[in-house]
Each structure stands twice: as C-alpha cells, then as structure tokens.
Amino acid sequence: MPGRPPSRGPPGRSSAPSPGSVIFRPAHTPTSELIVAKLSFIAGFGAGYVLGARAGKERYEQIRRAYKHAKEDPRLQSAAGMVQARADAAVSSAKSRLGTETDH
C-alpha cells in the first residue's frame, strides 16, 4: 500500500510480542543465577552466625555474672535454705504417709 511503511512480519501482525509468546533473552544462564543465590545465602548465613555468636557470648557472660552475684547474696541464701527445709519436710511427710498406707 502506498503511504504505509513496509511491514517486517507477516501481514496483519504487529511487531509487539503477543501475550503468552516467549521472548528469548541471552541473559544469565540458570546455573549462574543459582550459584549467585547460593553464594549470597552462604555469605548471609556466615555474617549472621558471627554476629549472633558475639551477641550470644556477651549475653551469656551477663547472665553468668548476674547468677554469681545472686548466688552470693545472703538474702537469696536464706530464702533458699527455707525452701530446702520445706521441701525436706514435704518429702518426709509424703514418705510417712506412704508408709502408713501400705501397712493396711
């Protein structure tokens, strides 16, 4: 037709890809993307491990110091002594009850 630019494809088709058509791109191969993803995961895991280990050790030391300080507190020792005495009395009472119940 005169006045129209020549069409590159078959008559009646536009040059834009239709929905559902496959566009081939000579980009990355799936294996290189997989390798990059694995390396990224490993790097992230390693960084998280190192940072978590440092934070974990600091928190562990903080808890250990608090425990040592509390263990040496006379008020806590007194309370622990009372709890131990009550527990001993409860065990002794339970033993005597079981002993008298089994004699029948």
RADA-V154636 format. One record per residue. N is the residue number from 0. RES is the residue in one letter. PHI is phi in whole degrees, -180 to 180 (* if undefined). PSI is psi in degrees with one decimal (999 if undefined). D_FIRST is the distance of its C-alpha to the first C-alpha in Angstrom with 2 decimals. Layout:
<<N	RES	PHI	PSI	D_FIRST> <N	RES	PHI	PSI	D_FIRST>>
//
This chain:
<<0	M	*	135.6	0.00> <1	P	-74	142.8	3.70> <2	G	92	-11.7	6.41> <3	R	-104	142.7	6.08> <4	P	-69	151.9	8.50> <5	P	-66	140.9	8.47> <6	S	-84	143.1	10.38> <7	R	-89	-26.9	13.90> <8	G	-105	-169.2	15.03> <9	P	-64	155.3	14.39> <10	P	-61	138.8	11.61> <11	G	88	0.6	13.10> <12	R	-115	140.9	15.54> <13	S	-88	168.7	16.20> <14	S	-84	-12.4	17.98> <15	A	-76	143.6	21.15> <16	P	-69	142.4	23.82> <17	S	-82	157.5	24.57> <18	P	-60	137.2	28.15> <19	G	88	-8.9	30.49> <20	S	-79	154.2	28.54> <21	V	-94	130.2	30.66> <22	I	-108	121.8	30.08> <23	F	-90	124.5	32.04> <24	R	-120	125.1	33.77> <25	P	-80	54.1	36.01> <26	A	-88	-140.0	38.61> <27	H	-74	148.8	42.26> <28	T	-81	154.7	43.57> <29	P	-59	-31.8	45.48> <30	T	-69	-37.1	48.72> <31	S	-70	-35.3	48.56> <32	E	-67	-37.8	47.91> <33	L	-66	-41.4	50.84> <34	I	-64	-43.0	53.08> <35	V	-64	-41.0	52.26> <36	A	-64	-43.1	52.98> <37	K	-64	-43.7	56.27> <38	L	-64	-38.5	57.34> <39	S	-64	-42.6	56.57> <40	F	-62	-45.3	58.64> <41	I	-64	-41.2	61.50> <42	A	-65	-42.9	61.53> <43	G	-65	-41.8	61.59> <44	F	-63	-44.1	64.28> <45	G	-63	-43.9	66.38> <46	A	-64	-42.7	66.18> <47	G	-64	-39.4	67.10> <48	Y	-64	-46.8	69.97> <49	V	-64	-47.1	71.44> <50	L	-66	-39.7	71.18> <51	G	-67	-37.4	72.53> <52	A	-66	-40.0	75.41> <53	R	-66	-46.8	76.45> <54	A	-65	-39.1	76.32> <55	G	-64	-41.5	78.09> <56	K	-67	-41.0	80.92> <57	E	-63	-43.5	81.48> <58	R	-66	-40.3	81.61> <59	Y	-59	-46.3	83.94> <60	E	-63	-38.4	86.29> <61	Q	-64	-44.4	86.28> <62	I	-66	-40.5	87.23> <63	R	-63	-42.1	89.87> <64	R	-65	-41.6	91.49> <65	A	-64	-40.9	91.54> <66	Y	-63	-45.4	93.15> <67	K	-63	-42.4	95.78> <68	H	-64	-43.9	96.57> <69	A	-68	-37.8	96.87> <70	K	-63	-31.9	98.97> <71	E	-88	-4.1	101.51> <72	D	-75	124.6	101.76> <73	P	-62	-32.5	105.20> <74	R	-64	-41.3	103.87> <75	L	-69	-38.6	101.45> <76	Q	-64	-39.0	104.22> <77	S	-65	-45.1	106.48> <78	A	-64	-39.9	103.85> <79	A	-65	-36.9	103.09> <80	G	-64	-41.6	106.81> <81	M	-66	-41.1	107.09> <82	V	-64	-41.5	104.10> <83	Q	-64	-40.9	105.60> <84	A	-65	-42.4	108.96> <85	R	-65	-39.2	107.40> <86	A	-65	-41.5	105.38> <87	D	-63	-41.3	108.54> <88	A	-65	-40.1	110.42> <89	A	-65	-41.2	107.68> <90	V	-66	-42.6	107.66> <91	S	-63	-42.3	111.46> <92	S	-64	-42.7	111.50> <93	A	-64	-39.9	108.93> <94	K	-64	-41.5	110.93> <95	S	-69	-36.4	114.14> <96	R	-66	-43.2	112.49> <97	L	-65	-35.7	111.05> <98	G	-66	-39.3	114.46> <99	T	-77	-29.5	116.26> <100	E	-74	-30.8	113.71> <101	T	-82	-13.5	113.94> <102	D	-77	-18.5	117.76> <103	H	-71	999	117.82>>
//
